[in-house]
Structure formats: structure tokens, C-alpha cells
Amino acid sequence: MQRSLLTYTALRTFQTCPRRYAWRYVRGLESVDVSEALHFGTLIHKCLEARFQGASLEAIFDYIDRLVPGKGDVWVKARAMMAGYCMK
């Protein structure tokens, strides 16, 4: 019999939604949805990486325009953060 580690996240998931717990921890399936925070963080990290490799602010803005559909909150925040960062 294989023993598994019971984590705080697993317990919290079970308290919130037992069905989600079963799918994730019993059957081993993970959600394919990506939260907005994770999407935003990944976008900023990729923009910073491009900047460290010598990309101009305009090139970074083009990159954001390609990756972010529409011009919603994520688009505005990412452009503002990178503009502020590049002003240093």
C-alpha cells in the first residue's frame, strides 16, 4: 500500500470541494484552467526576461499586445508595470 503525504492544500481543497479533492488527489487529474494572477505573473516574467536580453520598451509592448487578448485590466497593468520598470 502506497502512503501519500497529506498537505495543507489537500485538506483545504477537501474542505472547499470534496469532488475537486477526489479528482486531484485520488484520481491524479489537474485543472487546465490558469488563474488570472498566474497568467499575469508569467507575462511579467517573460517581459522582464526580454528586457534583460536587450529588448526595447516598444518590443515589449508588442509582445504584450500579442499575448493578451483585448485591452482589459491585465493589458493595462502589464504595460504600466513595464513602462515604469524601463524608466529606471
Contact map, one row per residue, 1 for C-alpha under 8 A:
1110000000000000000000000000000000000000000000000000000000000000000000000000000000000000
1111000000000000000000000000000000000000000000000000000000000000000000000000000000000000
1111100000000000000000000000000000000000000000000000000000000000000000000000000000000000
0111110000000000000000000000000000000000000000000000000000000000000000000000000000000000
0011111000000000000000000000000000000000000000000000000000000000000000000000000000000000
0001111101100000000000000000000000000000000000000000000000000000000000000000000000000000
0000111111100000000000000000000000000000000000000000000000000000000000000000000000000000
0000011111110000000000000000000000000000000000000000000000000000000000000000000000000000
0000001111111000000000000000000000000000000000000000000000000000000000000000000000000000
0000011111111100000010001000000000000000000000000000000000000000000000000000000000000000
0000011111111110000000000000000000000000000000000000000000000000000000000000000000000000
0000000111111111000000000000000000000000000000000000000000000000000000000000000000000000
0000000011111111110110000000000000000000000000000000000000000000000000000000000000000000
0000000001111111111110000000000000000000000000000000000000000000000000000000000000000000
0000000000111111110000000000000000000000000000000000000000000000000000000000000000000000
0000000000011111110000000000000000000000000000000000000000000000000000000000000000000000
0000000000001111111110000000000000000000000000000000000000000000000000000000000000000000
0000000000001111111111000000000000000000000000000000000000000000000000000000000000000000
0000000000000100111111100000000000000000000000000000000000000000000000000000000000000000
0000000000001100111111110000000000000000000000000000000000000000000000000000000000000000
0000000001001100111111111100000000000000000000000000000000000000000000000000000000000000
0000000000000000011111111110000000000000000000000000000000000000000000000000000000000000
0000000000000000001111111111110000000000000000000000000000000000000000000000000000000000
0000000000000000000111111111110000000000000000000000000000000000000000000000000000000000
0000000001000000000011111111100000000000000000000000000000000000000000000000000000000000
0000000000000000000011111111000000000000000000000000000000000000000000000000000000000000
0000000000000000000001111111100000000000000000000000000000000000000000000000000000000000
0000000000000000000000111111110000000000000000000000000000000000000000000000000000000000
0000000000000000000000111011111000000000000000000000000000000000000000000000000000000000
0000000000000000000000110001111100000000000000000000000000000000000000000000000000000000
0000000000000000000000000000111110000000000000000000000000000000000000000000000000000000
0000000000000000000000000000011111000000000000000000000000000000000000000000000000000000
0000000000000000000000000000001111100000000000000000000000000000000000000000000000000000
0000000000000000000000000000000111110110000000000000000000000000000000000000000000000000
0000000000000000000000000000000011111110000000000000000000000000000000000000000000000000
0000000000000000000000000000000001111111000000000000000000000000000000000000000000000000
0000000000000000000000000000000000111111100000000000000000000000000000000000000000000000
0000000000000000000000000000000001111111110000000000000000000000000000000000000000000000
0000000000000000000000000000000001111111111000000000000000000000000000000000000000000000
0000000000000000000000000000000000011111111100000000000000000000000000000100010000000000
0000000000000000000000000000000000001111111110000000000000000000000000000000000000000000
0000000000000000000000000000000000000111111111000000000000000000000000000000000000000000
0000000000000000000000000000000000000011111111100000000000000001001000000000010000000000
0000000000000000000000000000000000000001111111110000000000000000000000000000010001000000
0000000000000000000000000000000000000000111111111000000000000000000000000000000000000000
0000000000000000000000000000000000000000011111111100000000000000000000000000000000000000
0000000000000000000000000000000000000000001111111110000000010011000000000000000001000000
0000000000000000000000000000000000000000000111111111000000000000000000000000000001000000
0000000000000000000000000000000000000000000011111111100000000000000000000000000000000000
0000000000000000000000000000000000000000000001111111111000010000000000000000000000000000
0000000000000000000000000000000000000000000000111111111110010000000000000000000000000000
0000000000000000000000000000000000000000000000011111111000000000000000000000000000000000
0000000000000000000000000000000000000000000000001111111000000000000000000000000000000000
0000000000000000000000000000000000000000000000000111111100000000000000000000000000000000
0000000000000000000000000000000000000000000000000111111110110000000000000000000000000000
0000000000000000000000000000000000000000000000000010011111110000000000000000000000000000
0000000000000000000000000000000000000000000000000010001111111000000000000000000001100100
0000000000000000000000000000000000000000000000000000000111111100000000000000000000000000
0000000000000000000000000000000000000000000000000000001111111110000000000000000000000000
0000000000000000000000000000000000000000000000100110001111111111000000000000000001000000
0000000000000000000000000000000000000000000000000000000011111111100000000000001000000000
0000000000000000000000000000000000000000000000000000000001111111110000000000000000000000
0000000000000000000000000000000000000000000000100000000000111111111000000000000000000000
0000000000000000000000000000000000000000001000100000000000011111111100000010011000000000
0000000000000000000000000000000000000000000000000000000000001111111110000010000000000000
0000000000000000000000000000000000000000000000000000000000000111111110000000000000000000
0000000000000000000000000000000000000000001000000000000000000011111110000000000000000000
0000000000000000000000000000000000000000000000000000000000000001111111100110000000000000
0000000000000000000000000000000000000000000000000000000000000000111111100000000000000000
0000000000000000000000000000000000000000000000000000000000000000000111110010000000000000
0000000000000000000000000000000000000000000000000000000000000000000111111111000000000000
0000000000000000000000000000000000000000000000000000000000000000000001111111000000000000
0000000000000000000000000000000000000000000000000000000000000000000000111111100000000000
0000000000000000000000000000000000000001000000000000000000000000000100111111110000000000
0000000000000000000000000000000000000000000000000000000000000001100101111111111000000000
0000000000000000000000000000000000000000000000000000000000000000000000111111111100000000
0000000000000000000000000000000000000000000000000000000000000000000000001111111110000000
0000000000000000000000000000000000000001001100000000000000000001000000000111111111000000
0000000000000000000000000000000000000000000000000000000000001001000000000011111111100000
0000000000000000000000000000000000000000000000000000000000000000000000000001111111110000
0000000000000000000000000000000000000000000000000000000000000000000000000000111111111000
0000000000000000000000000000000000000000000100110000000010010000000000000000011111111100
0000000000000000000000000000000000000000000000000000000010000000000000000000001111111110
0000000000000000000000000000000000000000000000000000000000000000000000000000000111111111
0000000000000000000000000000000000000000000000000000000000000000000000000000000011111111
0000000000000000000000000000000000000000000000000000000010000000000000000000000001111111
0000000000000000000000000000000000000000000000000000000000000000000000000000000000111111
0000000000000000000000000000000000000000000000000000000000000000000000000000000000011111
